[in-house]
Amino acid sequence: MDPLGFVSEISGNWSKPPSHIVTFASEETKLIQRSFKEAMTTQVRYFPMEKHQIPMEYLTVGFIGAGKMAESIARGMVASGLLPPHHISTAVHSNLSRHEVFQSFGVNVFSSNEEVVEESDVVIFSVKPQVVKKAITELRSKLTKDKLLVSVAAGITLKDLQEWSGHDRFIRVMPNTPAAVGEGASVMSLGTAASEEDGALVAKLFGSVGKMFKADEKMFDAVTGLSGSGPAYVFLAIEALADGGVAAGLPRELALGLASQTVLGAATMVSKTGKHPGVLKDDVTSPGGTTIAGVHELEKGSFRATLMNAVVAAANRSRELSQS
Ligand SMILES: NC(=O)c1ccc[n+]([C@@H]2O[C@H](COP(=O)([O-])OP(=O)(O)OC[C@H]3O[C@@H](n4cnc5c(N)ncnc54)[C@H](OP(=O)(O)O)[C@@H]3O)[C@@H](O)[C@H]2O)c1
């Protein structure tokens, strides 16, 4: 008899309630457990016998916090075909409009954070940094060792995450806003019990909304100063380039379109050719030409030193905030 039929028969003939049926998890039984739930609406408890990776097609991911970052990542996972939307869940806190937002692309919206955790193999904490401790401690009893935990909260260390959850299979990720358009730059650092396979899984999940890098946690303030705050610096640069275009006689719309596409094109050249940006700059500056005249003005205005100072100032501020 197939295992599902077997348990179905036991639960039908046995005097104990179905919640007393226990299955020991291996990759196979974990999948069967899901079938039980669907077929019998019964509770079958799950005891991990060993740490294992669940195949991607059965993986479930839950977000604690139904905000902008959770939405970006969930949308990316669905749009890239990595996970079907019904394998993703979240719960709405107080802003009820978030319910519709997540349901509009097929994500399960449960009525509590507890349910999200119960249904998820990977739990991503995506609440504001000041709420993380409360959210984790309230869920602590549900955070069983078979679950991989992830936090995207800025400035919250792995040490605190592990202490609050009593769980050291934790991964800290620092994403950035372009994740919303599938071009995020995320950095991750692994907690003490997170395996290389766990890291590879999280890289795959966040890879659906951009690029994932790995770094020691002590670099996270610098990461915040560069990729975390960096989009704002580039927004300023695009606005300023467009203003320059307008000053030189272009209509505003054309100037803005050219400025943003130029930044996108230049960034893509750096990442696709693998050439050093200095080499690419040299390639486009002909002797006595227009571009070197512009570059000369940027150097007179300390363009590069100003950008370097901006990254260092933001990194310092991140350090201050995480210590306060
Ligand atoms: N956005 C970014 O670009 C970015 C970049 C890097 C890192 N992050 C990190 O990502 C995290 C989320 O940021 P966000 O921009 O997505 O913020 P957000 O849009 O404000 O989302 C936070 C969500 O958490 C919900 N929430 C509050 N208390 C909760 C609780 N106890 N249980 C469950 N949900 C609760 C809020 O719901 P209500 O509004 O209904 O209260 C809100 O939907 C932050 O820690 C931030 O540091 C964000």
The ligand as an ORCA input file, in Angstrom:
! r2SCAN-3c Opt
* xyz 0 1
  N      13.173     48.468      1.234
  C      14.468     48.306      0.991
  O      15.001     48.719     -0.021
  C      15.337     47.554      1.937
  C      16.701     47.378      1.613
  C      17.495     46.636      2.483
  C      16.944     46.079      3.629
  N      15.618     46.292      3.906
  C      15.085     45.732      5.135
  O      13.884     45.063      4.867
  C      13.040     45.120      6.010
  C      11.650     45.496      5.543
  O      11.707     46.757      4.917
  P      10.535     47.271      3.974
  O      11.093     48.361      3.173
  O       9.881     46.118      3.325
  O       9.554     47.889      5.095
  P       7.967     47.986      5.076
  O       7.470     48.150      3.690
  O       7.574     48.968      6.134
  O       7.543     46.524      5.554
  C       7.552     46.093      6.867
  C       6.288     45.266      7.055
  O       6.317     44.652      8.335
  C       4.996     44.632      8.829
  N       4.999     44.405     10.270
  C       5.206     45.296     11.268
  N       5.157     44.645     12.464
  C       4.935     43.342     12.195
  C       4.779     42.177     12.985
  N       4.873     42.197     14.310
  N       4.539     40.999     12.353
  C       4.457     40.934     11.003
  N       4.585     42.000     10.209
  C       4.815     43.188     10.801
  C       4.433     45.963      8.405
  O       3.039     45.899      8.431
  P       2.118     47.192      8.814
  O       2.548     48.272      7.879
  O       0.758     46.667      8.552
  O       2.416     47.471     10.240
  C       4.999     46.084      6.990
  O       4.141     45.484      6.054
  C      13.661     46.144      6.956
  O      14.219     45.496      8.056
  C      14.743     46.817      6.140
  O      15.877     47.138      6.930
  C      14.807     47.007      3.087
*
